[in-house]
Amino acid sequence: MKWIAVMAVAAAALASVGGGSAARPGFSARVDNIWFPLRPGTVYRYRGVKDGKTSHETLTVTKRTTVVDGAPCVVVDDKLYVSGYLEERTIDWYSQDGKGNVWYFGENTAELDRSGHVTSTSGTWRAGRDGARAGIYMFAEPRRGRAAQQEFYKGQAEDHFSVISLHASVMVPWGQSSAALLTKEWTPLEPDVVDHKFYVRGVGTVLEQTVKGGNERNELISVSH
């Protein structure tokens, strides 16, 4: 029932600012949510394991903005290297509403082979196109049990998340915290896979790991501005 209530609020919020490409009053490309801040110029570096191979990821909050489905969004560049090769490059679009919730408006993603050739763009979606809809990526005021759909593009992007704790302990190369936000993520497209994510106030995502259906892990090494 909580999930249904949250999704009803999310749907109402989107409806209240119009559909299609109409402007969305109250939305801003300035994302300063305490749990998921996207300050332009910030570079996050992660290391981990994917499919049993060493991975490194660089996430850059650019100074670029764009309008997606009527909402001004900050543009985030994400590059994932596996065994030293660029395996995936993604451009993500985020916007923040007047209440401080961060919304995810889509991604342009490409998987590459070791020669740098694009092998797939599966998972690419953009709110307002082909039935795709933006979703809440992070609450302004997360509370245990709150849940939402982060994205929706039927058959391609259907991630959900729920808040497990606001007092979780986490330790990564970047540092440690005993007051981290812990969430669970899942998608009906991969019903046997569950991920946990840890967020630290004023920093953002510090750890992501698969806790069911795999052994992937991605931990924060450093943050620079």
MOZI-V937952 format. One record per residue. N is the residue number from 0. PHI is phi in whole degrees, -180 to 180 (NA if undefined). OMEGA is omega in whole degrees, -180 to 180 (none if undefined). Layout:
n,phi,omega
N,PHI,OMEGA
N,PHI,OMEGA
//
This chain:
n,phi,omega
0,NA,179
1,-62,-179
2,-63,-180
3,-63,-179
4,-64,-180
5,-64,-179
6,-67,177
7,-66,178
8,-64,-180
9,-62,-180
10,-64,180
11,-66,179
12,-63,179
13,-67,-179
14,-64,-176
15,-70,179
16,-107,173
17,93,-179
18,-116,179
19,59,-178
20,-101,180
21,-62,180
22,-62,-179
23,-113,179
24,-58,178
25,94,178
26,-87,-176
27,-143,176
28,-80,176
29,-86,-177
30,-106,-179
31,-122,174
32,-52,-173
33,-61,-178
34,-92,-178
35,-145,-179
36,-75,179
37,-124,-180
38,-81,-180
39,-54,-179
40,97,-180
41,-77,178
42,-123,177
43,-104,177
44,-121,-178
45,-126,171
46,-137,-179
47,-179,-179
48,-136,176
49,-135,-179
50,54,178
51,79,-178
52,-115,179
53,-67,-180
54,-129,173
55,-136,-178
56,-131,176
57,-122,-180
58,-115,-176
59,-117,174
60,-84,-175
61,-80,175
62,-93,180
63,-88,174
64,-133,177
65,-150,179
66,-103,178
67,-124,-180
68,51,176
69,87,-178
70,-108,174
71,-70,-176
72,-125,171
73,-83,-178
74,-99,180
75,-118,178
76,-96,-177
77,-130,179
78,-124,-179
79,-113,179
80,-109,178
81,-123,-176
82,54,176
83,87,-179
84,-111,176
85,-69,-177
86,-100,-178
87,-150,174
88,-127,-174
89,-139,170
90,-114,-179
91,-112,180
92,-125,-179
93,-125,176
94,-141,-179
95,-119,180
96,-86,-175
97,-65,179
98,-93,179
99,100,176
100,-75,177
101,-95,-180
102,-110,179
103,-104,-175
104,-105,174
105,138,180
106,-153,173
107,-114,-172
108,-121,179
109,-144,173
110,-97,-175
111,-126,173
112,-88,-175
113,-70,177
114,-92,179
115,88,179
116,-87,180
117,-71,-180
118,-107,-179
119,-163,172
120,-121,179
121,-59,-178
122,99,177
123,-69,177
124,-158,-179
125,-145,-179
126,-54,179
127,96,179
128,-116,174
129,53,177
130,83,180
131,-72,-178
132,-132,175
133,-71,177
134,-139,179
135,-77,179
136,-91,179
137,-150,178
138,-74,173
139,-68,180
140,-131,-180
141,-67,176
142,-134,-179
143,-55,179
144,97,179
145,-69,-177
146,-143,179
147,-162,173
148,-93,-175
149,-83,-175
150,-161,174
151,-150,169
152,-145,-167
153,-48,177
154,80,-177
155,-123,-175
156,-145,-176
157,-142,-177
158,-71,174
159,-126,173
160,-147,174
161,-141,-179
162,-87,179
163,-97,-176
164,-157,172
165,-112,-178
166,-134,-178
167,-84,176
168,-98,-180
169,-148,177
170,-138,179
171,-139,180
172,-55,179
173,-63,-177
174,162,-179
175,-141,179
176,-155,175
177,-111,-180
178,-133,-179
179,-85,173
180,-89,180
181,-112,178
182,-124,173
183,-110,178
184,-122,178
185,-157,177
186,-144,177
187,-65,178
188,-74,176
189,-136,-171
190,-63,-178
191,-96,-178
192,-115,177
193,-133,177
194,-114,170
195,-115,176
196,-126,178
197,-116,179
198,-122,177
199,-117,-180
200,-53,176
201,77,-178
202,-117,-177
203,117,-177
204,-72,178
205,-114,180
206,-155,172
207,-133,179
208,-147,177
209,-83,-178
210,-110,177
211,-152,176
212,86,180
213,172,-180
214,-138,-180
215,-76,-179
216,-151,180
217,-143,-175
218,-124,-176
219,-73,177
220,-98,-176
221,-156,175
222,-133,177
223,-131,-179
224,-120,none
//
